[in-house]
Amino acid sequence: MSRSQPDRFDVVIIGAGQAALATAYFLRRTPFSFVMLDAQEGPGGAWRHGWNSLRLFSPATWSSLPGWMMPPTQDGYPSRNHVIDYLDRYEQRYGLEVVRPVRVTAVERIQGGLRVSAADRQWEARVVVSATGTWSNPYIPRYPDAALFAGQQLHSAHYVEARPFAGKNVLVVGGGNSGAQILAEVSRVARTTWVTPQAPLFLPDEVDGRVLFERATERWKAQQQGRVIDQPVGGLGDIVMVPPVVEARERGVLQSVRPFERFSRNGVIWANGSESLVDVVIWCTGFRPALQHLETLVPIDREGRVEVQGTRSIQEPRLRLVGYGEWTGSASATLIGVTRTARSTASEIAAFLSAHPTDNGPG
């Protein structure tokens, strides 16, 4: 099937989650044209795939994108559905052009810019912003004999609720916030074992995402000024004591054990040679950047990352990467943290486009 002529924009943003929306907000203030391409069926980005009971661990006022504060909730921290609704209304509020569903398969160099390709359509741009996040690329560590295991395995990316695991032996693997929150929920209906590489670090009960963001901001300011600050323990990966996790602590289930050695057909084998019967393994082991669409454009390292200076690709100056984690901007993978990175990225894009009005670039 022949393709139609590509649509042309100054900027194509791949993705329409929080990082893409924040970047688009600031691009609206420039004279340059842009479009967002979203693989999802509707608004909300990765939040569309969070488990049913997922909540933020910051108040709405500390979980907002630039320009419009997230409406407050009446029942504590914002729920997954509250965030999705906010992102949906954010798109509408600012009239952002989003084409969906579009799954970008490749980005390649052309004379004067970059070509973005999907299955049956193409776009041409002078600059491309990749803001696809990590949700679609879940990471599961390799364990010996995993193929022998007859039980069920799923990643937290595909966890919905605890009910299907009632009465089963469940291994929850991973020591971050998703591991703690899923363990708290599943342990109410199943026999659970929590496996973490080392003992989890629990933050004080009064510390929430707002405090963590303030600390991350102080670290960022110190780095900009060449200072080293002696800060209280507490990074964005430490476990926040949201109410379900506090309740699990009171039930005595927040005890973790070190990793097993290998799988068996019916469970796992521990370092001392003993075997535990396991029906289900829930992997809360994080994600890797979803950058498959860039594989033919720039090198991607073993960690799944592209070499960047700020958010600009070193190998391809017309490519920006926003919202993948600390390597693309301090706290840039969070709702509130992405604003600073999005603002600077949009400003740099505008400067680049102004300085290269007829940029032919490397062909």
Secondary structure, 3 states (H helix, E strand, C coil): CCCCCCEEEEEEEECCCHHHHHHHHHHCCCCCCEEEECCCCCCCHHHHHCCCCCECCCCHHHCCECCECCCCCCCCCCEHHHHHHHHHHHHHHCCCCEECCCCCCEEEEECCEEEEECCCCEEEEEEEEECCCCCCCECCCCCCCHHHCCCEEEEHHHCCCCHHHCCCEEEEECCCHHHHHHHHHHCCCCEEEEECCCCCCECCCCCCHHHHHHHHHHHHHHHHCCCCCCCCCCCCCCECCCHHHHHHHHCCCCCEECCCCEECCCEEECCCCCEEECCEEEECCCECCCCHHHCCCCCCCCCCCCCEECCEECCCCCEEECCCCHHHCCCCCCCCCHHHHHHHHHHHHHHHHHHCCCCCCCC
